[in-house]
Amino acid sequence: MKKNLLAIAAITLSAVSAPSWADQALATAKNCMACHALDHKVVGPAYKDVAAKYANDKGAVDKLAAKILKGGSGVWGAMPMPANAQVSEAEAKKLAAWVLTIK
């Protein structure tokens, strides 16, 4: 019984702490992964670098969601990030929250 409880606890913890595959699938479906990767720079910064930069920013989800929706430039260099017209406001917040979980 004790082993079963430990196994359940380990599975639950890994599910909570690991980035969601569903959110990564959303990022892929919305073409975010064309310019970003989890762990290395492509055209835009690696998501792990974005998460590290905004780790202590309580308003990070809203800031990043706005950048997803409206685009931005100058934070990560000269290459601008275009607005993503395929993403709803709710999806932008979900994607931003997901990016902040990546380590």
C-alpha positions in Angstrom: 0.0 0.0 0.0 2.8 2.4 0.9 4.6 1.7 -2.4 1.3 2.5 -4.3 0.9 5.8 -2.5 4.5 6.7 -3.3 4.1 5.8 -6.9 0.9 7.9 -7.1 2.6 10.8 -5.4 5.5 10.7 -7.8 3.3 10.5 -10.9 1.2 13.4 -9.6 4.3 15.5 -8.9 5.8 14.9 -12.3 2.5 15.8 -14.0 2.3 19.1 -12.1 6.0 20.2 -12.5 6.6 19.1 -16.1 5.5 21.4 -18.9 2.2 20.3 -20.4 2.5 18.5 -23.7 -1.0 19.8 -24.6 0.4 23.4 -24.3 3.4 22.5 -26.4 1.0 21.1 -29.0 -0.9 24.4 -28.9 2.4 26.3 -29.4 3.1 24.0 -32.4 -0.4 24.4 -33.8 -0.2 28.2 -33.6 3.3 28.3 -35.3 5.2 29.5 -32.2 7.6 26.6 -32.6 8.6 27.9 -36.1 10.7 30.6 -34.4 11.2 29.3 -30.8 12.4 26.1 -29.2 12.3 24.9 -25.6 16.1 24.9 -25.0 17.9 26.8 -27.8 17.5 30.0 -29.8 16.0 29.7 -33.3 14.8 33.0 -34.7 13.5 34.1 -31.3 14.8 33.2 -27.8 14.6 29.7 -26.2 11.5 29.4 -24.0 13.7 28.4 -21.1 15.5 31.8 -21.5 12.2 33.6 -21.6 11.1 31.8 -18.4 14.3 32.7 -16.7 14.1 36.3 -17.6 10.6 36.7 -16.3 10.8 34.3 -13.4 10.3 37.0 -10.7 7.9 39.1 -12.6 4.4 38.8 -11.2 2.9 40.4 -14.4 4.8 38.2 -16.8 1.8 36.2 -18.0 0.0 39.4 -19.1 3.2 40.9 -20.6 4.0 37.8 -22.6 0.4 37.3 -23.7 0.3 40.9 -25.0 3.6 40.2 -26.9 2.1 37.1 -28.4 -1.0 39.0 -29.5 0.5 42.3 -30.6 4.1 41.4 -31.4 7.2 43.2 -30.0 10.8 44.1 -30.6 14.0 45.1 -28.9 13.8 42.9 -25.9 15.8 40.0 -27.4 17.7 41.9 -30.1 16.9 43.5 -33.5 14.6 40.7 -34.8 10.9 41.7 -34.2 8.3 39.2 -33.1 5.2 39.6 -35.3 1.8 39.6 -33.8 0.1 36.1 -34.0 -3.4 36.6 -35.4 -4.1 32.9 -35.0 -4.1 33.1 -31.2 -7.0 34.2 -29.1 -6.5 36.1 -25.9 -7.2 33.0 -23.7 -4.8 31.0 -25.8 -2.1 33.7 -25.5 -2.4 33.6 -21.7 -2.3 29.8 -21.7 0.8 29.9 -23.9 2.5 32.6 -21.8 1.8 30.6 -18.6 3.2 27.5 -20.2 6.4 29.2 -21.4 7.0 30.4 -17.8 7.1 26.7 -16.6 10.0 25.7 -18.9 13.3 25.2 -17.3 
